[in-house]
Amino acid sequence: MNFLVVVAYAAGVLIVYALGKMLLIPLRTIFNLIVNAVIGGGVLLVINFVGGFWGFHIGVNPITALVVGLLGVPGVLLLIGLRLLFR
């Protein structure tokens, strides 16, 4: 085997590894956002269900969905705090 062929294979493997690593990071970020959104949405539904007995409700609209989707449970706590502050 020629030395240049070995170098070309090694360079190809490194390029494939680097591309895979670059594509894996956004997928991990998207997965984390999805997990935050699902957990936050579940907590928001539970808060609305339990709060309905006492007249406490957080409306689900695009802004609250965005806050809960990005922040997860801290976003729900933020919305609860804002709701209590501006009540």
matplotlib code that plots the C-alpha trace (Angstrom):
import matplotlib.pyplot as plt

x = [0.0, 1.1, 1.7, -0.6, -3.5, -3.1, -3.0, -6.1, -8.0, -7.0, -8.1, -11.4, -12.0, -11.2, -13.5, -16.4, -15.8, -15.8, -19.0, -20.7, -19.7, -21.0, -24.4, -24.7, -24.5, -27.6, -29.5, -28.7, -29.9, -33.2, -33.7, -33.2, -35.7, -38.3, -37.8, -38.1, -41.3, -42.9, -42.1, -43.0, -46.3, -47.2, -46.5, -48.6, -51.5, -51.3, -51.2, -54.2, -56.1, -55.3, -55.6, -59.0, -60.4, -59.2, -59.8, -56.2, -55.5, -52.7, -53.9, -52.1, -51.2, -48.2, -46.2, -46.8, -46.0, -42.8, -41.7, -42.6, -41.0, -37.7, -37.4, -39.3, -40.3, -38.6, -40.7, -43.9, -42.7, -42.0, -45.6, -47.0, -45.0, -46.1, -49.7, -49.6, -47.8, -50.3, -53.4]
y = [0.0, 3.5, 5.9, 8.5, 6.0, 5.5, 9.3, 9.7, 7.0, 8.6, 12.1, 10.6, 9.0, 12.3, 14.2, 11.8, 11.9, 15.7, 15.9, 13.3, 15.3, 18.5, 16.9, 15.2, 18.5, 20.0, 16.7, 16.6, 20.2, 19.5, 16.4, 18.4, 21.1, 18.4, 16.8, 20.2, 21.0, 17.7, 17.8, 21.5, 20.9, 18.1, 20.2, 23.0, 20.7, 19.4, 23.0, 23.9, 20.8, 21.2, 25.0, 24.7, 23.7, 27.0, 29.2, 29.4, 28.9, 29.7, 30.1, 28.1, 30.3, 30.7, 32.8, 30.5, 27.5, 29.1, 29.9, 26.4, 24.8, 26.6, 26.7, 23.6, 23.4, 26.8, 28.3, 27.0, 28.4, 31.8, 31.8, 30.9, 33.8, 36.2, 35.1, 35.6, 39.0, 40.4, 39.0]
z = [0.0, -0.8, 2.1, 0.5, 0.4, 4.2, 4.8, 2.6, 4.5, 7.8, 6.6, 5.4, 8.8, 10.6, 8.3, 8.8, 12.6, 12.6, 10.5, 12.8, 15.8, 14.3, 13.5, 16.9, 18.9, 17.3, 17.6, 21.3, 21.7, 19.9, 22.0, 25.2, 24.0, 23.2, 26.7, 28.4, 26.4, 27.2, 30.9, 31.1, 29.3, 31.6, 34.6, 33.1, 32.5, 36.1, 37.5, 35.4, 36.5, 40.2, 40.1, 38.5, 41.9, 43.4, 40.3, 39.3, 35.6, 33.2, 29.7, 27.0, 24.1, 21.8, 24.3, 27.3, 25.1, 24.0, 27.5, 28.8, 25.7, 26.1, 29.9, 31.0, 34.6, 35.5, 32.7, 34.4, 37.7, 36.0, 34.6, 38.0, 39.6, 36.9, 37.2, 41.0, 40.6, 38.1, 39.7]

ax = plt.figure().add_subplot(projection="3d")
ax.plot(x, y, z, "-o")
ax.set_aspect("equal")
plt.show()
